Amino acid sequence: MTITERPERSERSERADAFALVRTQSASMPSSMRAIADAVLEDPAAAATTNATDLAGRAGVSPATVSRFAQHLGFANFAALQRSMTRAVERGIHERESTEIHAGVAVDDDVATVIAKVTEDVRAVMADTRAALDPHALDESARKLANARRVVLYGVGASGIVARDLHLKLERIGIGSSIADDPHNALTLASVIGEHDVLVLVSHSGSTVETLEVAHAARAQHATIVAITGHSSAPLATTADHVLLGVAGAESALRPAAMGSRMSQLAIVDTLFIVVAQRTDERSQPLLARSRDAVRTHHRN
């Protein structure tokens, strides 16, 4: 196995919402795939029932591009993507409120408008995160973390804040974890872990050079790699064993993508931690109680 190869991952969970994936992944797609995304979102119900050839015709691309589009989203083929779209239409979750409040914060917005726009963006990011996050991938990631001999976490910039948050949570329930503070430290830690260990990497773009180097170092040691990222076809996602997909939400001059992706990543981390705590309940509950008691006297009544 080369350092860029990973074991075969199972097909994206049937519960994943295809329309949320299309909506949040389209910006990073080539123009031909963006045309397919536009056609899908213009008429979700039709996309859920049409065949690949007809969808290709509507988008002005080849049927082969439609197949690559489905794979870009993490599905084995267009038929798997279509099954997900059909279930989403049946549940009515393809519909999304569209109002001026999503227009982004402007320099001359008053404070009340800024509050309204930012909080609405948070709501939209959480809704898309819920739809895009694969329950099967999260469950498998939690299983690996619960049984890991050692956990190493790393992220660059804002992603590092998210990695540290998970590190602190895992420490509270007795799961030994290390947080790398710089690329050299991360490479060192990744080089000494093995097949019974887990490396959790946080990167919205999934293409940060330092993060990819760390992933390759851990892959060479046969460690399990969990990626928290915003792009299912990014290099990090194709290297990882388990991909927890987040979203960035609306972006503007005053609200960079890192703000939305951080909220999405933190929601993923919280969910992951809770599932790990469920799996280790017998030891987690006493430890959580002791950690609460340890700082109780440092709070004023």
Backbone as CSV, one residue per row, in Angstrom:
resi,resn,N_x,N_y,N_z,CA_x,CA_y,CA_z,C_x,C_y,C_z
1,MET,0.845,-1.202,0.000,0.000,0.000,0.000,0.875,1.245,0.000
2,THR,0.688,2.162,-0.932,1.442,3.414,-0.931,0.831,4.362,0.074
3,ILE,1.544,5.446,0.378,1.064,6.335,1.412,-0.164,7.122,0.980
4,THR,-0.468,7.148,-0.315,-1.643,7.899,-0.767,-2.873,7.007,-0.908
5,GLU,-2.695,5.689,-0.721,-3.831,4.788,-0.834,-4.519,4.631,0.513
6,ARG,-5.796,4.279,0.496,-6.532,4.015,1.716,-7.385,2.782,1.485
7,PRO,-7.779,2.093,2.540,-8.705,0.972,2.378,-10.013,1.465,1.772
8,GLU,-10.711,0.579,1.085,-11.964,0.969,0.458,-12.980,1.388,1.508
9,ARG,-13.588,2.559,1.296,-14.657,3.020,2.178,-15.978,2.513,1.632
10,SER,-16.929,2.303,2.534,-18.258,1.908,2.098,-18.937,3.079,1.418
11,GLU,-19.927,2.765,0.584,-20.657,3.810,-0.126,-21.300,4.772,0.859
12,ARG,-21.397,6.030,0.442,-22.020,7.041,1.292,-23.360,6.537,1.805
13,SER,-23.637,6.833,3.075,-24.871,6.364,3.706,-26.092,6.789,2.916
14,GLU,-27.064,5.899,2.851,-28.303,6.199,2.141,-29.057,7.352,2.794
15,ARG,-28.720,7.665,4.061,-29.454,8.723,4.759,-28.903,10.117,4.434
16,ALA,-27.760,10.193,3.754,-27.186,11.487,3.423,-28.102,12.225,2.451
17,ASP,-28.229,13.530,2.602,-29.090,14.336,1.747,-28.305,14.797,0.535
18,ALA,-28.638,14.255,-0.627,-27.909,14.583,-1.848,-27.992,16.064,-2.185
19,PHE,-29.148,16.698,-1.934,-29.307,18.104,-2.322,-28.440,19.025,-1.476
20,ALA,-28.274,18.704,-0.203,-27.363,19.485,0.633,-25.934,19.338,0.132
21,LEU,-25.568,18.134,-0.280,-24.229,17.918,-0.823,-24.021,18.712,-2.102
22,VAL,-25.005,18.676,-2.992,-24.906,19.430,-4.242,-24.776,20.921,-3.945
23,ARG,-25.610,21.403,-3.039,-25.637,22.830,-2.717,-24.309,23.303,-2.121
24,THR,-23.733,22.492,-1.254,-22.538,22.927,-0.541,-21.239,22.586,-1.266
25,GLN,-21.283,21.641,-2.211,-20.059,21.235,-2.905,-19.911,21.869,-4.289
26,SER,-20.962,22.492,-4.807,-20.933,22.955,-6.195,-19.867,24.009,-6.461
27,ALA,-19.579,24.851,-5.462,-18.612,25.936,-5.684,-17.225,25.416,-6.017
28,SER,-16.885,24.218,-5.536,-15.549,23.669,-5.767,-15.499,22.753,-6.987
29,MET,-16.609,22.642,-7.698,-16.671,21.735,-8.845,-16.187,22.412,-10.123
30,PRO,-15.711,21.626,-11.095,-15.433,22.171,-12.428,-16.717,22.716,-13.046
31,SER,-16.580,23.584,-14.035,-17.752,24.254,-14.618,-18.771,23.267,-15.173
32,SER,-18.316,22.154,-15.750,-19.254,21.185,-16.316,-20.103,20.545,-15.210
33,MET,-19.491,20.274,-14.065,-20.247,19.702,-12.953,-21.139,20.745,-12.296
34,ARG,-20.695,21.994,-12.275,-21.560,23.057,-11.725,-22.831,23.191,-12.548
35,ALA,-22.731,22.952,-13.850,-23.924,23.004,-14.705,-24.906,21.914,-14.304
36,ILE,-24.391,20.744,-13.944,-25.264,19.662,-13.470,-25.881,20.049,-12.138
37,ALA,-25.069,20.615,-11.243,-25.583,21.043,-9.934,-26.712,22.059,-10.108
38,ASP,-26.528,23.002,-11.021,-27.568,24.011,-11.267,-28.851,23.347,-11.759
39,ALA,-28.717,22.367,-12.630,-29.897,21.676,-13.162,-30.601,20.888,-12.063
40,VAL,-29.829,20.266,-11.178,-30.411,19.494,-10.081,-31.171,20.397,-9.123
41,LEU,-30.561,21.523,-8.759,-31.183,22.412,-7.776,-32.330,23.220,-8.367
42,GLU,-32.314,23.421,-9.681,-33.414,24.147,-10.332,-34.710,23.362,-10.253
43,ASP,-34.629,22.050,-10.360,-35.831,21.212,-10.292,-35.467,19.897,-9.608
44,PRO,-35.402,19.895,-8.263,-34.995,18.687,-7.534,-35.881,17.482,-7.825
45,ALA,-37.176,17.691,-7.909,-38.087,16.568,-8.135,-37.805,15.892,-9.467
46,ALA,-37.530,16.700,-10.489,-37.224,16.134,-11.804,-35.888,15.398,-11.781
47,ALA,-34.911,15.964,-11.093,-33.594,15.327,-11.015,-33.674,13.974,-10.328
48,ALA,-34.617,13.843,-9.391,-34.752,12.598,-8.644,-35.381,11.485,-9.476
49,THR,-35.996,11.833,-10.597,-36.686,10.812,-11.400,-36.108,10.646,-12.800
50,THR,-35.300,11.588,-13.254,-34.758,11.514,-14.610,-33.586,10.555,-14.663
51,ASN,-33.203,10.140,-15.867,-32.024,9.281,-15.997,-30.793,10.138,-16.283
52,ALA,-29.640,9.514,-16.252,-28.380,10.252,-16.398,-28.280,10.936,-17.754
53,THR,-28.783,10.290,-18.790,-28.702,10.870,-20.138,-29.538,12.137,-20.239
54,ASP,-30.771,12.098,-19.697,-31.635,13.277,-19.742,-31.062,14.413,-18.899
55,LEU,-30.514,14.093,-17.718,-29.917,15.127,-16.876,-28.709,15.745,-17.572
56,ALA,-27.943,14.915,-18.259,-26.796,15.423,-19.006,-27.246,16.383,-20.094
57,GLY,-28.343,16.035,-20.758,-28.876,16.907,-21.805,-29.326,18.245,-21.253
58,ARG,-29.984,18.231,-20.091,-30.434,19.483,-19.465,-29.264,20.362,-19.067
59,ALA,-28.164,19.723,-18.668,-26.995,20.484,-18.208,-26.027,20.799,-19.342
60,GLY,-26.225,20.188,-20.500,-25.333,20.428,-21.633,-23.981,19.757,-21.475
61,VAL,-23.974,18.575,-20.845,-22.722,17.847,-20.640,-22.919,16.397,-21.092
62,SER,-21.876,15.597,-20.985,-21.967,14.197,-21.377,-22.491,13.344,-20.223
63,PRO,-23.100,12.193,-20.514,-23.532,11.288,-19.440,-22.370,10.858,-18.547
64,ALA,-21.176,10.749,-19.120,-20.013,10.373,-18.308,-19.724,11.432,-17.246
65,THR,-19.986,12.696,-17.576,-19.774,13.771,-16.612,-20.766,13.660,-15.466
66,VAL,-21.984,13.214,-15.770,-22.981,13.000,-14.721,-22.510,11.917,-13.761
67,SER,-21.911,10.875,-14.289,-21.374,9.809,-13.439,-20.247,10.336,-12.552
68,ARG,-19.361,11.146,-13.124,-18.269,11.721,-12.332,-18.811,12.685,-11.287
69,PHE,-19.890,13.376,-11.614,-20.549,14.290,-10.677,-21.022,13.527,-9.439
70,ALA,-21.651,12.386,-9.662,-22.121,11.567,-8.530,-20.944,11.092,-7.683
71,GLN,-19.875,10.669,-8.324,-18.702,10.204,-7.590,-18.023,11.335,-6.833
72,HIS,-18.049,12.542,-7.406,-17.487,13.716,-6.737,-18.200,13.959,-5.404
73,LEU,-19.481,13.643,-5.357,-20.272,13.834,-4.140,-20.131,12.672,-3.159
74,GLY,-19.412,11.635,-3.554,-19.174,10.524,-2.646,-20.054,9.316,-2.887
75,PHE,-20.808,9.313,-4.000,-21.666,8.177,-4.320,-20.965,7.271,-5.323
76,ALA,-21.323,6.002,-5.309,-20.666,5.040,-6.196,-20.981,5.324,-7.662
77,ASN,-22.196,5.773,-7.927,-22.617,6.037,-9.300,-23.865,6.914,-9.268
78,PHE,-24.392,7.251,-10.451,-25.560,8.131,-10.502,-26.788,7.473,-9.890
79,ALA,-26.912,6.156,-10.038,-28.079,5.474,-9.465,-28.119,5.650,-7.951
80,ALA,-26.961,5.568,-7.299,-26.912,5.752,-5.842,-27.259,7.189,-5.473
81,LEU,-26.751,8.132,-6.237,-27.093,9.540,-6.008,-28.586,9.760,-6.182
82,GLN,-29.154,9.164,-7.214,-30.581,9.350,-7.488,-31.447,8.764,-6.372
83,ARG,-31.041,7.645,-5.808,-31.801,7.083,-4.690,-31.820,8.056,-3.513
84,SER,-30.686,8.685,-3.268,-30.624,9.664,-2.184,-31.499,10.870,-2.487
85,MET,-31.497,11.325,-3.735,-32.341,12.468,-4.113,-33.812,12.114,-3.976
86,THR,-34.166,10.906,-4.353,-35.565,10.480,-4.259,-36.046,10.499,-2.814
87,ARG,-35.222,9.971,-1.897,-35.613,9.975,-0.489,-35.711,11.397,0.058
88,ALA,-34.809,12.278,-0.401,-34.856,13.660,0.062,-36.136,14.351,-0.399
89,VAL,-36.533,14.092,-1.632,-37.772,14.669,-2.149,-38.964,14.134,-1.367
90,GLU,-38.948,12.841,-1.074,-40.051,12.248,-0.317,-40.169,12.847,1.074
91,ARG,-39.021,13.196,1.667,-39.044,13.793,3.003,-39.244,15.307,2.949
92,GLY,-39.179,15.880,1.761,-39.381,17.319,1.622,-38.217,18.157,2.089
93,ILE,-37.006,17.547,2.259,-35.893,18.312,2.800,-35.066,18.984,1.711
94,HIS,-35.528,18.889,0.437,-34.798,19.586,-0.619,-35.158,21.062,-0.665
95,GLU,-36.250,21.409,0.027,-36.689,22.800,0.009,-35.922,23.600,1.042
96,ARG,-35.519,24.796,0.658,-34.747,25.624,1.571,-35.228,27.059,1.456
97,GLU,-35.461,27.670,2.608,-35.913,29.052,2.622,-34.903,29.936,1.912
98,SER,-35.369,30.835,1.065,-34.480,31.744,0.346,-35.017,33.163,0.476
99,THR,-34.366,33.962,1.287,-34.783,35.338,1.506,-33.591,36.252,1.442
100,GLU,-33.843,37.554,1.509,-32.776,38.537,1.439,-31.831,38.445,2.628
101,ILE,-32.262,37.776,3.681,-31.408,37.703,4.873,-30.152,36.876,4.601
102,HIS,-30.156,36.086,3.528,-28.983,35.296,3.167,-28.003,36.097,2.314
103,ALA,-28.279,37.383,2.074,-27.475,38.151,1.134,-26.078,38.452,1.628
104,GLY,-25.799,38.276,2.897,-24.474,38.555,3.425,-24.425,39.902,4.115
105,VAL,-23.551,40.016,5.098,-23.455,41.253,5.861,-22.778,42.326,5.023
106,ALA,-23.400,43.503,4.977,-22.856,44.640,4.240,-22.206,45.627,5.209
107,VAL,-21.310,46.437,4.698,-20.590,47.393,5.538,-21.537,48.356,6.238
108,ASP,-22.624,48.733,5.581,-23.537,49.731,6.149,-24.736,49.119,6.875
109,ASP,-24.732,47.799,7.117,-25.820,47.182,7.874,-25.788,47.666,9.320
110,ASP,-26.982,47.911,9.893,-27.007,48.267,11.316,-26.824,47.006,12.160
111,VAL,-26.647,47.202,13.463,-26.322,46.080,14.342,-27.423,45.026,14.348
112,ALA,-28.675,45.454,14.373,-29.791,44.502,14.390,-29.786,43.631,13.134
113,THR,-29.463,44.239,11.989,-29.414,43.476,10.739,-28.254,42.502,10.740
114,VAL,-27.111,42.934,11.280,-25.958,42.039,11.378,-26.315,40.823,12.231
115,ILE,-26.964,41.063,13.368,-27.379,39.955,14.233,-28.306,39.006,13.479
116,ALA,-29.285,39.575,12.777,-30.251,38.752,12.047,-29.570,37.920,10.966
117,LYS,-28.654,38.549,10.218,-28.003,37.833,9.121,-27.053,36.757,9.631
118,VAL,-26.280,37.083,10.657,-25.323,36.104,11.169,-26.043,34.908,11.786
119,THR,-27.068,35.168,12.585,-27.780,34.060,13.221,-28.545,33.223,12.192
120,GLU,-29.047,33.863,11.139,-29.718,33.096,10.092,-28.716,32.241,9.325
121,ASP,-27.518,32.785,9.109,-26.473,31.988,8.465,-26.116,30.775,9.318
122,VAL,-26.064,30.972,10.638,-25.776,29.853,11.543,-26.841,28.783,11.393
123,ARG,-28.102,29.214,11.363,-29.197,28.247,11.202,-29.047,27.476,9.890
124,ALA,-28.728,28.190,8.814,-28.594,27.538,7.512,-27.412,26.564,7.502
125,VAL,-26.298,26.968,8.108,-25.124,26.095,8.179,-25.446,24.836,8.969
126,MET,-26.150,24.978,10.088,-26.496,23.814,10.897,-27.433,22.876,10.137
127,ALA,-28.385,23.443,9.406,-29.312,22.609,8.642,-28.577,21.832,7.555
128,ASP,-27.652,22.502,6.865,-26.901,21.825,5.814,-25.919,20.809,6.396
129,THR,-25.345,21.128,7.552,-24.440,20.175,8.195,-25.195,18.913,8.577
130,ARG,-26.371,19.098,9.132,-27.195,17.938,9.506,-27.487,17.063,8.292
131,ALA,-27.769,17.695,7.170,-28.127,16.933,5.982,-26.910,16.290,5.314
132,ALA,-25.764,16.982,5.347,-24.587,16.488,4.632,-23.787,15.459,5.416
133,LEU,-23.886,15.488,6.735,-23.080,14.596,7.562,-23.590,13.157,7.473
134,ASP,-22.716,12.253,7.123,-23.068,10.846,6.917,-23.102,10.114,8.261
135,PRO,-24.270,9.650,8.714,-24.355,8.962,10.008,-23.469,7.724,10.097
136,HIS,-23.353,6.988,8.994,-22.527,5.784,9.020,-21.065,6.142,9.233
137,ALA,-20.584,7.176,8.536,-19.186,7.597,8.689,-18.922,8.090,10.102
138,LEU,-19.889,8.815,10.675,-19.698,9.315,12.035,-19.708,8.159,13.038
139,ASP,-20.581,7.199,12.839,-20.656,6.051,13.743,-19.362,5.245,13.701
140,GLU,-18.824,5.030,12.507,-17.574,4.291,12.367,-16.407,5.069,12.984
141,SER,-16.406,6.389,12.800,-15.352,7.219,13.394,-15.406,7.136,14.911
142,ALA,-16.609,7.199,15.467,-16.771,7.099,16.922,-16.309,5.745,17.432
143,ARG,-16.602,4.693,16.693,-16.177,3.347,17.097,-14.658,3.266,17.147
144,LYS,-14.006,3.822,16.142,-12.547,3.801,16.108,-11.954,4.611,17.266
145,LEU,-12.532,5.767,17.535,-12.029,6.602,18.628,-12.227,5.919,19.979
146,ALA,-13.379,5.291,20.156,-13.679,4.641,21.433,-12.712,3.492,21.730
147,ASN,-12.185,2.871,20.672,-11.314,1.705,20.850,-9.850,2.005,20.559
148,ALA,-9.531,3.262,20.327,-8.169,3.616,19.934,-7.191,3.485,21.091
149,ARG,-5.991,3.041,20.774,-4.923,3.056,21.769,-4.482,4.493,22.021
150,ARG,-4.471,5.285,20.943,-4.040,6.672,21.044,-4.695,7.467,19.928
151,VAL,-5.024,8.727,20.221,-5.624,9.614,19.232,-4.721,10.831,19.063
152,VAL,-4.457,11.187,17.812,-3.694,12.398,17.497,-4.594,13.319,16.679
153,LEU,-4.592,14.618,17.019,-5.446,15.584,16.327,-4.598,16.725,15.780
154,TYR,-5.005,17.227,14.597,-4.248,18.324,13.992,-5.143,19.111,13.041
155,GLY,-4.924,20.413,13.023,-5.578,21.303,12.080,-4.777,22.587,12.000
156,VAL,-4.873,23.291,10.898,-4.137,24.539,10.693,-5.086,25.717,10.859
157,GLY,-4.640,26.757,11.563,-5.448,27.965,11.712,-6.730,27.717,12.473
158,ALA,-7.858,28.176,11.905,-9.152,28.000,12.561,-9.485,26.530,12.767
159,SER,-9.028,25.679,11.867,-9.268,24.246,12.014,-8.538,23.681,13.229
160,GLY,-7.416,24.302,13.592,-6.692,23.873,14.774,-7.483,24.108,16.050
161,ILE,-8.285,25.188,16.062,-9.137,25.464,17.216,-10.157,24.335,17.398
162,VAL,-10.703,23.873,16.287,-11.682,22.788,16.334,-11.014,21.491,16.803
163,ALA,-9.813,21.216,16.295,-9.089,20.015,16.710,-8.810,20.050,18.212
164,ARG,-8.438,21.224,18.723,-8.162,21.343,20.158,-9.432,21.132,20.975
165,ASP,-10.561,21.582,20.487,-11.823,21.394,21.194,-12.113,19.902,21.360
166,LEU,-11.920,19.126,20.298,-12.152,17.684,20.393,-11.132,17.038,21.327
167,HIS,-9.896,17.493,21.276,-8.855,16.980,22.172,-9.270,17.129,23.632
168,LEU,-9.750,18.307,24.008,-10.157,18.552,25.389,-11.340,17.684,25.780
169,LYS,-12.262,17.483,24.869,-13.432,16.650,25.150,-13.030,15.187,25.370
170,LEU,-12.167,14.678,24.507,-11.753,13.278,24.630,-10.985,13.039,25.926
171,GLU,-10.163,14.003,26.317,-9.405,13.867,27.557,-10.341,13.735,28.754
172,ARG,-11.488,14.395,28.699,-12.433,14.356,29.823,-13.039,12.978,30.030
173,ILE,-13.072,12.155,28.992,-13.675,10.831,29.138,-12.616,9.728,29.064
174,GLY,-11.374,10.102,29.329,-10.329,9.105,29.481,-9.759,8.525,28.212
175,ILE,-9.983,9.193,27.070,-9.388,8.737,25.813,-8.113,9.540,25.578
176,GLY,-6.978,8.866,25.642,-5.702,9.557,25.516,-5.532,10.175,24.147
177,SER,-5.358,11.477,24.095,-5.196,12.150,22.816,-4.086,13.187,22.902
178,SER,-3.500,13.466,21.751,-2.450,14.474,21.643,-2.853,15.475,20.576
179,ILE,-2.652,16.758,20.844,-2.948,17.803,19.872,-1.631,18.383,19.375
180,ALA,-1.420,18.369,18.083,-0.190,18.896,17.507,-0.316,20.406,17.321
181,ASP,0.709,21.149,17.729,0.660,22.603,17.675,1.291,23.190,16.420
182,ASP,2.101,22.409,15.716,2.743,22.913,14.500,3.011,21.734,13.568
183,PRO,3.347,21.993,12.305,3.529,20.892,11.343,4.600,19.891,11.744
184,HIS,5.714,20.365,12.299,6.764,19.441,12.699,6.297,18.510,13.812
185,ASN,5.615,19.095,14.802,5.057,18.296,15.884,4.052,17.287,15.349
186,ALA,3.222,17.718,14.410,2.207,16.833,13.835,2.850,15.681,13.067
187,LEU,3.881,15.979,12.288,4.574,14.929,11.534,5.253,13.939,12.474
188,THR,5.819,14.456,13.559,6.467,13.583,14.535,5.460,12.622,15.151
189,LEU,4.309,13.171,15.576,3.286,12.328,16.193,2.733,11.312,15.197
190,ALA,2.530,11.754,13.954,1.965,10.860,12.933,2.920,9.726,12.593
191,SER,4.213,9.960,12.765,5.206,8.942,12.407,5.345,7.853,13.457
192,VAL,4.808,8.071,14.661,4.979,7.081,15.737,3.665,6.426,16.148
193,ILE,2.580,6.688,15.405,1.328,5.991,15.672,1.222,4.794,14.734
194,GLY,0.259,3.921,15.006,0.153,2.708,14.209,-1.268,2.273,13.956
195,GLU,-1.445,0.998,13.637,-2.738,0.504,13.177,-3.818,0.522,14.251
196,HIS,-3.439,0.645,15.516,-4.434,0.705,16.591,-4.724,2.141,17.025
197,ASP,-4.192,3.091,16.291,-4.342,4.503,16.632,-5.180,5.228,15.594
198,VAL,-5.647,6.420,15.975,-6.496,7.218,15.094,-5.912,8.625,14.967
199,LEU,-5.847,9.103,13.741,-5.456,10.481,13.459,-6.692,11.232,12.983
200,VAL,-7.044,12.305,13.694,-8.174,13.143,13.291,-7.621,14.441,12.711
201,LEU,-7.937,14.708,11.452,-7.453,15.902,10.771,-8.622,16.801,10.426
202,VAL,-8.488,18.075,10.730,-9.547,19.054,10.461,-9.042,20.025,9.406
203,SER,-9.732,20.099,8.282,-9.363,21.021,7.210,-10.562,21.228,6.313
204,HIS,-11.111,22.448,6.313,-12.298,22.672,5.488,-11.988,22.459,4.013
205,SER,-10.876,22.989,3.536,-10.535,22.848,2.117,-10.147,21.422,1.773
206,GLY,-9.560,20.713,2.738,-9.086,19.366,2.469,-7.861,19.333,1.582
207,SER,-7.224,20.486,1.405,-6.065,20.559,0.507,-4.883,21.292,1.140
208,THR,-4.937,21.552,2.448,-3.831,22.220,3.123,-2.597,21.319,3.091
209,VAL,-1.494,21.866,2.586,-0.290,21.055,2.355,0.184,20.368,3.630
210,GLU,0.272,21.127,4.728,0.763,20.546,5.974,-0.115,19.390,6.446
211,THR,-1.421,19.581,6.330,-2.362,18.545,6.769,-2.222,17.282,5.922
212,LEU,-2.048,17.452,4.627,-1.881,16.298,3.741,-0.588,15.550,4.036
213,GLU,0.475,16.287,4.353,1.737,15.635,4.708,1.571,14.769,5.952
214,VAL,0.832,15.291,6.925,0.586,14.539,8.156,-0.254,13.296,7.849
215,ALA,-1.247,13.441,6.989,-2.084,12.295,6.606,-1.244,11.209,5.947
216,HIS,-0.352,11.596,5.071,0.486,10.617,4.381,1.425,9.908,5.354
217,ALA,1.943,10.662,6.327,2.824,10.050,7.332,2.068,9.013,8.153
218,ALA,0.837,9.318,8.537,0.030,8.374,9.314,-0.410,7.192,8.462
219,ARG,-0.703,7.434,7.190,-1.093,6.343,6.296,0.044,5.337,6.160
220,ALA,1.285,5.826,6.126,2.432,4.926,6.019,2.543,4.011,7.228
221,GLN,1.990,4.451,8.368,2.025,3.654,9.594,0.736,2.862,9.798
222,HIS,-0.172,2.919,8.813,-1.428,2.149,8.823,-2.383,2.580,9.935
223,ALA,-2.273,3.836,10.361,-3.225,4.360,11.341,-4.549,4.674,10.650
224,THR,-5.637,4.681,11.417,-6.936,5.086,10.889,-6.980,6.606,10.809
225,ILE,-7.449,7.130,9.683,-7.513,8.577,9.482,-8.971,9.013,9.379
226,VAL,-9.352,9.947,10.241,-10.679,10.555,10.198,-10.508,11.998,9.741
227,ALA,-11.196,12.379,8.685,-11.096,13.738,8.146,-12.392,14.494,8.397
228,ILE,-12.278,15.670,8.998,-13.403,16.590,9.120,-13.142,17.686,8.099
229,THR,-13.874,17.655,6.997,-13.580,18.533,5.876,-14.857,18.981,5.187
230,GLY,-14.715,19.957,4.305,-15.887,20.490,3.621,-16.002,20.072,2.176
231,HIS,-15.094,19.220,1.713,-15.087,18.848,0.294,-14.843,17.351,0.156
232,SER,-15.849,16.651,-0.329,-15.791,15.190,-0.360,-14.813,14.643,-1.375
233,SER,-14.387,15.457,-2.344,-13.439,14.957,-3.340,-12.060,15.577,-3.172
234,ALA,-11.838,16.296,-2.073,-10.536,16.915,-1.820,-9.488,15.841,-1.541
235,PRO,-8.207,16.153,-1.710,-7.154,15.160,-1.454,-7.232,14.524,-0.075
236,LEU,-7.568,15.310,0.946,-7.659,14.757,2.289,-8.770,13.725,2.382
237,ALA,-9.906,14.012,1.753,-11.041,13.089,1.807,-10.719,11.768,1.112
238,THR,-9.978,11.829,0.018,-9.656,10.601,-0.705,-8.574,9.797,0.006
239,THR,-7.843,10.429,0.918,-6.812,9.732,1.691,-7.378,9.119,2.965
240,ALA,-8.418,9.745,3.527,-8.955,9.336,4.828,-9.760,8.050,4.749
241,ASP,-9.853,7.373,5.891,-10.707,6.185,6.003,-12.160,6.578,6.219
242,HIS,-12.379,7.652,6.985,-13.729,8.106,7.291,-13.777,9.625,7.103
243,VAL,-14.796,10.093,6.392,-14.932,11.516,6.089,-16.195,12.060,6.740
244,LEU,-16.021,13.081,7.581,-17.141,13.771,8.215,-17.266,15.116,7.524
245,LEU,-18.313,15.235,6.722,-18.441,16.370,5.821,-19.191,17.525,6.467
246,GLY,-18.562,18.699,6.486,-19.191,19.918,6.980,-19.435,20.885,5.838
247,VAL,-19.922,22.075,6.166,-20.219,23.085,5.153,-19.693,24.431,5.626
248,ALA,-19.614,25.391,4.694,-19.107,26.717,5.037,-20.202,27.764,5.104
249,GLY,-21.291,27.562,4.374,-22.362,28.555,4.369,-22.039,29.743,3.489
250,ALA,-22.869,30.776,3.599,-22.709,31.974,2.775,-21.435,32.713,3.147
251,GLU,-20.786,33.293,2.147,-19.543,34.025,2.365,-19.688,35.443,1.824
252,SER,-19.099,36.392,2.535,-19.094,37.779,2.081,-17.776,38.407,2.494
253,ALA,-17.584,39.673,2.119,-16.329,40.349,2.431,-16.085,40.417,3.935
254,LEU,-17.169,40.533,4.724,-17.036,40.638,6.172,-17.234,39.308,6.882
255,ARG,-17.548,38.277,6.138,-17.786,36.966,6.748,-17.110,35.901,5.904
256,PRO,-15.822,35.636,6.149,-15.110,34.622,5.365,-15.633,33.227,5.631
257,ALA,-15.301,32.314,4.731,-15.797,30.943,4.837,-15.369,30.272,6.137
258,ALA,-14.215,30.695,6.682,-13.722,30.074,7.912,-14.704,30.220,9.066
259,MET,-15.530,31.273,9.059,-16.496,31.460,10.135,-17.575,30.394,10.071
260,GLY,-18.126,30.182,8.887,-19.173,29.175,8.742,-18.646,27.765,8.910
261,SER,-17.475,27.492,8.329,-16.923,26.132,8.427,-16.573,25.789,9.866
262,ARG,-16.124,26.780,10.644,-15.796,26.516,12.051,-17.038,26.090,12.823
263,MET,-18.158,26.770,12.596,-19.397,26.391,13.283,-19.836,24.984,12.890
264,SER,-19.719,24.682,11.608,-20.084,23.353,11.136,-19.172,22.297,11.744
265,GLN,-17.870,22.560,11.756,-16.916,21.612,12.317,-17.144,21.390,13.807
266,LEU,-17.447,22.462,14.537,-17.698,22.327,15.972,-18.953,21.485,16.232
267,ALA,-19.965,21.641,15.383,-21.163,20.815,15.528,-20.830,19.346,15.275
268,ILE,-19.976,19.089,14.292,-19.555,17.722,14.004,-18.774,17.147,15.186
269,VAL,-17.856,17.951,15.738,-17.053,17.518,16.876,-17.945,17.203,18.079
270,ASP,-18.915,18.063,18.343,-19.831,17.816,19.464,-20.593,16.506,19.273
271,THR,-21.088,16.303,18.048,-21.841,15.084,17.761,-20.950,13.855,17.884
272,LEU,-19.747,13.949,17.347,-18.802,12.838,17.416,-18.478,12.495,18.866
273,PHE,-18.230,13.520,19.663,-17.907,13.294,21.073,-19.051,12.604,21.806
274,ILE,-20.274,13.037,21.555,-21.426,12.435,22.230,-21.560,10.960,21.863
275,VAL,-21.361,10.632,20.593,-21.471,9.225,20.185,-20.345,8.402,20.808
276,VAL,-19.141,8.980,20.885,-18.040,8.276,21.559,-18.380,8.057,23.035
277,ALA,-18.914,9.096,23.685,-19.299,8.981,25.100,-20.378,7.922,25.285
278,GLN,-21.313,7.822,24.341,-22.326,6.770,24.415,-21.685,5.386,24.373
279,ARG,-20.711,5.235,23.496,-20.053,3.937,23.317,-19.179,3.569,24.505
280,THR,-18.780,4.565,25.287,-17.898,4.316,26.439,-18.579,4.757,27.726
281,ASP,-19.895,4.635,27.760,-20.694,5.206,28.853,-20.242,4.752,30.235
282,GLU,-19.906,3.491,30.379,-19.573,2.957,31.704,-18.382,3.680,32.327
283,ARG,-17.409,4.028,31.492,-16.255,4.750,32.037,-16.398,6.255,31.877
284,SER,-17.165,6.707,30.862,-17.283,8.141,30.587,-18.058,8.879,31.666
285,GLN,-19.174,8.304,32.107,-20.023,9.018,33.052,-19.303,9.349,34.361
286,PRO,-18.602,8.390,34.999,-17.872,8.737,36.226,-16.792,9.795,35.980
287,LEU,-16.112,9.719,34.849,-15.054,10.678,34.559,-15.626,12.070,34.321
288,LEU,-16.741,12.155,33.616,-17.377,13.456,33.394,-17.830,14.064,34.722
289,ALA,-18.366,13.219,35.598,-18.799,13.716,36.908,-17.610,14.223,37.714
290,ARG,-16.507,13.476,37.681,-15.326,13.900,38.423,-14.740,15.185,37.861
291,SER,-14.763,15.330,36.533,-14.212,16.550,35.945,-15.070,17.769,36.273
292,ARG,-16.396,17.553,36.373,-17.274,18.659,36.784,-17.007,19.039,38.238
293,ASP,-16.842,18.040,39.087,-16.587,18.305,40.503,-15.249,19.009,40.699
294,ALA,-14.277,18.692,39.857,-12.932,19.236,40.021,-12.898,20.754,39.894
295,VAL,-13.823,21.320,39.105,-13.801,22.779,38.888,-14.984,23.469,39.566
296,ARG,-15.794,22.696,40.282,-17.001,23.269,40.875,-16.675,24.419,41.830
297,THR,-15.613,24.290,42.615,-15.281,25.325,43.591,-14.745,26.596,42.955
298,HIS,-14.492,26.549,41.651,-13.978,27.725,40.938,-15.103,28.541,40.308
299,HIS,-16.342,28.168,40.594,-17.503,28.921,40.110,-18.189,29.605,41.294
300,ARG,-18.527,30.865,41.124,-19.245,31.575,42.177,-20.714,31.187,42.159
301,ASN,-21.313,31.106,43.332,-22.744,30.789,43.422,-23.569,32.017,43.088
